[in-house]
Amino acid sequence: MTTVTQMKCACESCLCIVTLEDAIQKEGKYYCSEACAEGHKTMKGCGHGGCGC
């Protein structure tokens, strides 16, 4: 049995890998930041350099 502890941020344009422990969970998906979790409605990038969002 394999336990997943990290995954790609669910934001389509973001390249960040996030640990499930630190992720922001919204509607069953995992995000690296509030900006990604809210779909960048009020915040531009996620704050991590070179991620693409």
N, C-alpha and C positions, 0 to 999 in steps of 0.2 A: 504494500500500500504506500502510495506517495502522498505526502502532504505539501500542498502549495503554500509558500510563505511570501512569495513576491509575484507581482504581475504587472503588465503594462497598464498605465493609466487609461481609463475608459474614454477619455477625451480623444476624439479621432486624430486631431493634429498634434497631440502631445506625444513625445517620445520617452517620457519618464517611466522608470520602473519604480513601483511603490511596494513597500511591505504591507501586507494585509493588516498588521498591527498598527501601523501609522496612517493608513489610508482613511480617506473620508468616504464613507459608504452612503450612497444615495440610490434609491430604487433598485437595489440589488447589484449595483455596479460600484467599482472602486476607483477613486480619484486621488491624485497626488496633492491637490490643493482645493481650497474653496472656489477659486476662479474656475478651475476645470469642472468642478461639481455643479456650479451654477450655469455652465455653458457660456462663460465669458460675457454675461449680460452687463455686469458693472465693472469687471476687472479684465484687463487685457491678457497678459501672459500669466503663467503660473508662478513666476519668480525664480525658476530654476534655469540657469544659463544654458543656451543652446538646445532647448528641448523642442522648439518648433511651434508652440502654440501662441 
